[in-house]
Amino acid sequence: MSDEKLMTIREMCDAFEVTPRTLRFYEQKELLFPIREGQKRLFTRRDRARLKLILRGKRFGFSLEEIRQLLDLYDVGDEQQTQIAAAYEVAQQRLTDLKAQRTDLDSAIAELEEQMTWGERMLSSMKNRKAAE
């Protein structure tokens, strides 16, 4: 590990655009395992890889528990086949959920646009009545 680049909490924050609080939270939730030297935290290459996966999972809407379970499968010893299969299954469900949300949003947008068009017509007719008076 002596040739491995260790990163401080500040370097991690800068590299991944997260706050120290975020890193401490993930450490508390046992998603990251930095080396502790007194109050100082040093993050390994493995921590960096895990953080990258955590942030990607959060962006996709995975829960922290889902992310933890997927990360824990890394050490199964089957060249990550179990981890990849489980990640695919979780991703497939999340994709289905996101597509359903998109359909709901598209419907809400269309309805709002209709209401705004109605509102524009109403305002226009009100202005026309006032101008005629």
Biotite code that builds the C-alpha atoms (Angstrom):
import biotite.structure as struc

atoms = struc.array([
    struc.Atom([0.000, 0.000, 0.000], chain_id="A", res_id=1, res_name="MET", atom_name="CA", element="C"),
    struc.Atom([3.012, 2.309, 0.250], chain_id="A", res_id=2, res_name="SER", atom_name="CA", element="C"),
    struc.Atom([2.905, 2.990, -3.497], chain_id="A", res_id=3, res_name="ASP", atom_name="CA", element="C"),
    struc.Atom([-0.836, 3.639, -3.379], chain_id="A", res_id=4, res_name="GLU", atom_name="CA", element="C"),
    struc.Atom([-1.842, 7.299, -3.418], chain_id="A", res_id=5, res_name="LYS", atom_name="CA", element="C"),
    struc.Atom([-3.803, 8.156, -0.307], chain_id="A", res_id=6, res_name="LEU", atom_name="CA", element="C"),
    struc.Atom([-6.111, 11.145, -0.413], chain_id="A", res_id=7, res_name="MET", atom_name="CA", element="C"),
    struc.Atom([-7.106, 13.428, 2.426], chain_id="A", res_id=8, res_name="THR", atom_name="CA", element="C"),
    struc.Atom([-10.715, 14.332, 3.054], chain_id="A", res_id=9, res_name="ILE", atom_name="CA", element="C"),
    struc.Atom([-10.138, 17.708, 1.368], chain_id="A", res_id=10, res_name="ARG", atom_name="CA", element="C"),
    struc.Atom([-8.669, 16.060, -1.725], chain_id="A", res_id=11, res_name="GLU", atom_name="CA", element="C"),
    struc.Atom([-11.638, 13.679, -1.879], chain_id="A", res_id=12, res_name="MET", atom_name="CA", element="C"),
    struc.Atom([-14.065, 16.574, -1.545], chain_id="A", res_id=13, res_name="CYS", atom_name="CA", element="C"),
    struc.Atom([-12.350, 18.453, -4.349], chain_id="A", res_id=14, res_name="ASP", atom_name="CA", element="C"),
    struc.Atom([-12.073, 15.411, -6.619], chain_id="A", res_id=15, res_name="ALA", atom_name="CA", element="C"),
    struc.Atom([-15.681, 14.266, -6.211], chain_id="A", res_id=16, res_name="PHE", atom_name="CA", element="C"),
    struc.Atom([-17.384, 17.591, -5.467], chain_id="A", res_id=17, res_name="GLU", atom_name="CA", element="C"),
    struc.Atom([-18.818, 16.432, -2.149], chain_id="A", res_id=18, res_name="VAL", atom_name="CA", element="C"),
    struc.Atom([-18.667, 17.897, 1.332], chain_id="A", res_id=19, res_name="THR", atom_name="CA", element="C"),
    struc.Atom([-16.673, 16.532, 4.267], chain_id="A", res_id=20, res_name="PRO", atom_name="CA", element="C"),
    struc.Atom([-20.016, 15.887, 5.927], chain_id="A", res_id=21, res_name="ARG", atom_name="CA", element="C"),
    struc.Atom([-21.006, 13.634, 3.024], chain_id="A", res_id=22, res_name="THR", atom_name="CA", element="C"),
    struc.Atom([-17.808, 11.599, 3.348], chain_id="A", res_id=23, res_name="LEU", atom_name="CA", element="C"),
    struc.Atom([-18.237, 11.281, 7.106], chain_id="A", res_id=24, res_name="ARG", atom_name="CA", element="C"),
    struc.Atom([-21.867, 10.218, 6.567], chain_id="A", res_id=25, res_name="PHE", atom_name="CA", element="C"),
    struc.Atom([-20.843, 7.477, 4.129], chain_id="A", res_id=26, res_name="TYR", atom_name="CA", element="C"),
    struc.Atom([-18.165, 6.384, 6.560], chain_id="A", res_id=27, res_name="GLU", atom_name="CA", element="C"),
    struc.Atom([-20.730, 6.250, 9.378], chain_id="A", res_id=28, res_name="GLN", atom_name="CA", element="C"),
    struc.Atom([-23.027, 4.172, 7.160], chain_id="A", res_id=29, res_name="LYS", atom_name="CA", element="C"),
    struc.Atom([-20.075, 1.797, 6.541], chain_id="A", res_id=30, res_name="GLU", atom_name="CA", element="C"),
    struc.Atom([-19.917, 2.486, 2.827], chain_id="A", res_id=31, res_name="LEU", atom_name="CA", element="C"),
    struc.Atom([-16.394, 3.953, 3.004], chain_id="A", res_id=32, res_name="LEU", atom_name="CA", element="C"),
    struc.Atom([-13.530, 2.768, 5.186], chain_id="A", res_id=33, res_name="PHE", atom_name="CA", element="C"),
    struc.Atom([-10.773, 5.387, 5.273], chain_id="A", res_id=34, res_name="PRO", atom_name="CA", element="C"),
    struc.Atom([-7.575, 4.816, 7.199], chain_id="A", res_id=35, res_name="ILE", atom_name="CA", element="C"),
    struc.Atom([-7.757, 6.747, 10.454], chain_id="A", res_id=36, res_name="ARG", atom_name="CA", element="C"),
    struc.Atom([-4.713, 8.511, 11.866], chain_id="A", res_id=37, res_name="GLU", atom_name="CA", element="C"),
    struc.Atom([-6.088, 10.275, 14.903], chain_id="A", res_id=38, res_name="GLY", atom_name="CA", element="C"),
    struc.Atom([-8.671, 12.703, 13.518], chain_id="A", res_id=39, res_name="GLN", atom_name="CA", element="C"),
    struc.Atom([-7.197, 12.477, 10.025], chain_id="A", res_id=40, res_name="LYS", atom_name="CA", element="C"),
    struc.Atom([-8.890, 10.320, 7.381], chain_id="A", res_id=41, res_name="ARG", atom_name="CA", element="C"),
    struc.Atom([-6.903, 8.923, 4.469], chain_id="A", res_id=42, res_name="LEU", atom_name="CA", element="C"),
    struc.Atom([-8.817, 7.446, 1.555], chain_id="A", res_id=43, res_name="PHE", atom_name="CA", element="C"),
    struc.Atom([-7.438, 4.586, -0.536], chain_id="A", res_id=44, res_name="THR", atom_name="CA", element="C"),
    struc.Atom([-7.961, 3.778, -4.194], chain_id="A", res_id=45, res_name="ARG", atom_name="CA", element="C"),
    struc.Atom([-10.686, 1.351, -3.100], chain_id="A", res_id=46, res_name="ARG", atom_name="CA", element="C"),
    struc.Atom([-12.472, 4.131, -1.191], chain_id="A", res_id=47, res_name="ASP", atom_name="CA", element="C"),
    struc.Atom([-12.330, 6.305, -4.284], chain_id="A", res_id=48, res_name="ARG", atom_name="CA", element="C"),
    struc.Atom([-13.811, 3.535, -6.435], chain_id="A", res_id=49, res_name="ALA", atom_name="CA", element="C"),
    struc.Atom([-16.542, 2.921, -3.863], chain_id="A", res_id=50, res_name="ARG", atom_name="CA", element="C"),
    struc.Atom([-17.374, 6.636, -3.645], chain_id="A", res_id=51, res_name="LEU", atom_name="CA", element="C"),
    struc.Atom([-17.636, 6.825, -7.419], chain_id="A", res_id=52, res_name="LYS", atom_name="CA", element="C"),
    struc.Atom([-20.118, 3.934, -7.381], chain_id="A", res_id=53, res_name="LEU", atom_name="CA", element="C"),
    struc.Atom([-22.044, 5.425, -4.440], chain_id="A", res_id=54, res_name="ILE", atom_name="CA", element="C"),
    struc.Atom([-22.457, 8.754, -6.218], chain_id="A", res_id=55, res_name="LEU", atom_name="CA", element="C"),
    struc.Atom([-23.478, 7.054, -9.460], chain_id="A", res_id=56, res_name="ARG", atom_name="CA", element="C"),
    struc.Atom([-26.008, 4.907, -7.602], chain_id="A", res_id=57, res_name="GLY", atom_name="CA", element="C"),
    struc.Atom([-27.454, 7.960, -5.853], chain_id="A", res_id=58, res_name="LYS", atom_name="CA", element="C"),
    struc.Atom([-27.743, 9.809, -9.174], chain_id="A", res_id=59, res_name="ARG", atom_name="CA", element="C"),
    struc.Atom([-29.739, 6.853, -10.539], chain_id="A", res_id=60, res_name="PHE", atom_name="CA", element="C"),
    struc.Atom([-31.976, 6.901, -7.464], chain_id="A", res_id=61, res_name="GLY", atom_name="CA", element="C"),
    struc.Atom([-30.705, 3.770, -5.716], chain_id="A", res_id=62, res_name="PHE", atom_name="CA", element="C"),
    struc.Atom([-31.186, 3.704, -1.951], chain_id="A", res_id=63, res_name="SER", atom_name="CA", element="C"),
    struc.Atom([-28.108, 3.623, 0.278], chain_id="A", res_id=64, res_name="LEU", atom_name="CA", element="C"),
    struc.Atom([-29.104, 0.120, 1.350], chain_id="A", res_id=65, res_name="GLU", atom_name="CA", element="C"),
    struc.Atom([-29.205, -1.050, -2.273], chain_id="A", res_id=66, res_name="GLU", atom_name="CA", element="C"),
    struc.Atom([-25.817, 0.538, -2.853], chain_id="A", res_id=67, res_name="ILE", atom_name="CA", element="C"),
    struc.Atom([-24.388, -1.106, 0.281], chain_id="A", res_id=68, res_name="ARG", atom_name="CA", element="C"),
    struc.Atom([-25.641, -4.525, -0.790], chain_id="A", res_id=69, res_name="GLN", atom_name="CA", element="C"),
    struc.Atom([-24.151, -4.115, -4.256], chain_id="A", res_id=70, res_name="LEU", atom_name="CA", element="C"),
    struc.Atom([-20.801, -2.941, -2.887], chain_id="A", res_id=71, res_name="LEU", atom_name="CA", element="C"),
    struc.Atom([-20.706, -5.853, -0.436], chain_id="A", res_id=72, res_name="ASP", atom_name="CA", element="C"),
    struc.Atom([-21.010, -8.299, -3.347], chain_id="A", res_id=73, res_name="LEU", atom_name="CA", element="C"),
    struc.Atom([-17.611, -7.167, -4.672], chain_id="A", res_id=74, res_name="TYR", atom_name="CA", element="C"),
    struc.Atom([-15.800, -9.588, -2.370], chain_id="A", res_id=75, res_name="ASP", atom_name="CA", element="C"),
    struc.Atom([-17.860, -12.682, -3.240], chain_id="A", res_id=76, res_name="VAL", atom_name="CA", element="C"),
    struc.Atom([-14.935, -14.047, -5.244], chain_id="A", res_id=77, res_name="GLY", atom_name="CA", element="C"),
    struc.Atom([-16.620, -14.838, -8.533], chain_id="A", res_id=78, res_name="ASP", atom_name="CA", element="C"),
    struc.Atom([-14.942, -12.121, -10.589], chain_id="A", res_id=79, res_name="GLU", atom_name="CA", element="C"),
    struc.Atom([-17.827, -9.779, -9.748], chain_id="A", res_id=80, res_name="GLN", atom_name="CA", element="C"),
    struc.Atom([-20.397, -11.877, -11.639], chain_id="A", res_id=81, res_name="GLN", atom_name="CA", element="C"),
    struc.Atom([-22.807, -11.834, -8.674], chain_id="A", res_id=82, res_name="THR", atom_name="CA", element="C"),
    struc.Atom([-22.276, -8.105, -8.155], chain_id="A", res_id=83, res_name="GLN", atom_name="CA", element="C"),
    struc.Atom([-22.862, -7.264, -11.821], chain_id="A", res_id=84, res_name="ILE", atom_name="CA", element="C"),
    struc.Atom([-25.963, -9.479, -12.026], chain_id="A", res_id=85, res_name="ALA", atom_name="CA", element="C"),
    struc.Atom([-27.436, -7.911, -8.880], chain_id="A", res_id=86, res_name="ALA", atom_name="CA", element="C"),
    struc.Atom([-26.623, -4.401, -10.110], chain_id="A", res_id=87, res_name="ALA", atom_name="CA", element="C"),
    struc.Atom([-28.301, -5.190, -13.425], chain_id="A", res_id=88, res_name="TYR", atom_name="CA", element="C"),
    struc.Atom([-31.441, -6.386, -11.650], chain_id="A", res_id=89, res_name="GLU", atom_name="CA", element="C"),
    struc.Atom([-31.637, -3.289, -9.427], chain_id="A", res_id=90, res_name="VAL", atom_name="CA", element="C"),
    struc.Atom([-30.932, -1.047, -12.422], chain_id="A", res_id=91, res_name="ALA", atom_name="CA", element="C"),
    struc.Atom([-33.642, -2.740, -14.468], chain_id="A", res_id=92, res_name="GLN", atom_name="CA", element="C"),
    struc.Atom([-36.224, -2.046, -11.754], chain_id="A", res_id=93, res_name="GLN", atom_name="CA", element="C"),
    struc.Atom([-35.017, 1.526, -11.351], chain_id="A", res_id=94, res_name="ARG", atom_name="CA", element="C"),
    struc.Atom([-35.230, 2.104, -15.099], chain_id="A", res_id=95, res_name="LEU", atom_name="CA", element="C"),
    struc.Atom([-38.833, 0.878, -15.075], chain_id="A", res_id=96, res_name="THR", atom_name="CA", element="C"),
    struc.Atom([-39.598, 3.269, -12.202], chain_id="A", res_id=97, res_name="ASP", atom_name="CA", element="C"),
    struc.Atom([-37.916, 6.211, -13.951], chain_id="A", res_id=98, res_name="LEU", atom_name="CA", element="C"),
    struc.Atom([-39.821, 5.576, -17.177], chain_id="A", res_id=99, res_name="LYS", atom_name="CA", element="C"),
    struc.Atom([-43.107, 5.509, -15.232], chain_id="A", res_id=100, res_name="ALA", atom_name="CA", element="C"),
    struc.Atom([-42.150, 8.788, -13.545], chain_id="A", res_id=101, res_name="GLN", atom_name="CA", element="C"),
    struc.Atom([-41.336, 10.285, -16.948], chain_id="A", res_id=102, res_name="ARG", atom_name="CA", element="C"),
    struc.Atom([-44.761, 9.250, -18.262], chain_id="A", res_id=103, res_name="THR", atom_name="CA", element="C"),
    struc.Atom([-46.411, 10.871, -15.231], chain_id="A", res_id=104, res_name="ASP", atom_name="CA", element="C"),
    struc.Atom([-44.345, 14.029, -15.731], chain_id="A", res_id=105, res_name="LEU", atom_name="CA", element="C"),
    struc.Atom([-45.179, 14.179, -19.434], chain_id="A", res_id=106, res_name="ASP", atom_name="CA", element="C"),
    struc.Atom([-48.882, 13.960, -18.566], chain_id="A", res_id=107, res_name="SER", atom_name="CA", element="C"),
    struc.Atom([-48.591, 16.654, -15.899], chain_id="A", res_id=108, res_name="ALA", atom_name="CA", element="C"),
    struc.Atom([-46.677, 18.925, -18.291], chain_id="A", res_id=109, res_name="ILE", atom_name="CA", element="C"),
    struc.Atom([-49.292, 18.481, -21.021], chain_id="A", res_id=110, res_name="ALA", atom_name="CA", element="C"),
    struc.Atom([-52.112, 19.236, -18.594], chain_id="A", res_id=111, res_name="GLU", atom_name="CA", element="C"),
    struc.Atom([-50.337, 22.315, -17.259], chain_id="A", res_id=112, res_name="LEU", atom_name="CA", element="C"),
    struc.Atom([-49.718, 23.569, -20.794], chain_id="A", res_id=113, res_name="GLU", atom_name="CA", element="C"),
    struc.Atom([-53.426, 23.161, -21.574], chain_id="A", res_id=114, res_name="GLU", atom_name="CA", element="C"),
    struc.Atom([-54.340, 25.129, -18.469], chain_id="A", res_id=115, res_name="GLN", atom_name="CA", element="C"),
    struc.Atom([-51.877, 27.874, -19.361], chain_id="A", res_id=116, res_name="MET", atom_name="CA", element="C"),
    struc.Atom([-53.296, 28.091, -22.887], chain_id="A", res_id=117, res_name="THR", atom_name="CA", element="C"),
    struc.Atom([-56.775, 28.431, -21.389], chain_id="A", res_id=118, res_name="TRP", atom_name="CA", element="C"),
    struc.Atom([-55.470, 31.099, -19.007], chain_id="A", res_id=119, res_name="GLY", atom_name="CA", element="C"),
    struc.Atom([-53.900, 33.047, -21.894], chain_id="A", res_id=120, res_name="GLU", atom_name="CA", element="C"),
    struc.Atom([-57.212, 32.970, -23.791], chain_id="A", res_id=121, res_name="ARG", atom_name="CA", element="C"),
    struc.Atom([-59.120, 34.129, -20.734], chain_id="A", res_id=122, res_name="MET", atom_name="CA", element="C"),
    struc.Atom([-56.694, 37.000, -20.073], chain_id="A", res_id=123, res_name="LEU", atom_name="CA", element="C"),
    struc.Atom([-56.787, 38.018, -23.733], chain_id="A", res_id=124, res_name="SER", atom_name="CA", element="C"),
    struc.Atom([-60.589, 38.065, -23.825], chain_id="A", res_id=125, res_name="SER", atom_name="CA", element="C"),
    struc.Atom([-60.703, 40.064, -20.596], chain_id="A", res_id=126, res_name="MET", atom_name="CA", element="C"),
    struc.Atom([-58.287, 42.639, -22.044], chain_id="A", res_id=127, res_name="LYS", atom_name="CA", element="C"),
    struc.Atom([-60.373, 42.831, -25.235], chain_id="A", res_id=128, res_name="ASN", atom_name="CA", element="C"),
    struc.Atom([-63.577, 43.461, -23.224], chain_id="A", res_id=129, res_name="ARG", atom_name="CA", element="C"),
    struc.Atom([-61.895, 46.229, -21.204], chain_id="A", res_id=130, res_name="LYS", atom_name="CA", element="C"),
    struc.Atom([-60.555, 47.873, -24.370], chain_id="A", res_id=131, res_name="ALA", atom_name="CA", element="C"),
    struc.Atom([-64.044, 47.809, -25.943], chain_id="A", res_id=132, res_name="ALA", atom_name="CA", element="C"),
    struc.Atom([-65.610, 49.579, -22.943], chain_id="A", res_id=133, res_name="GLU", atom_name="CA", element="C"),
])
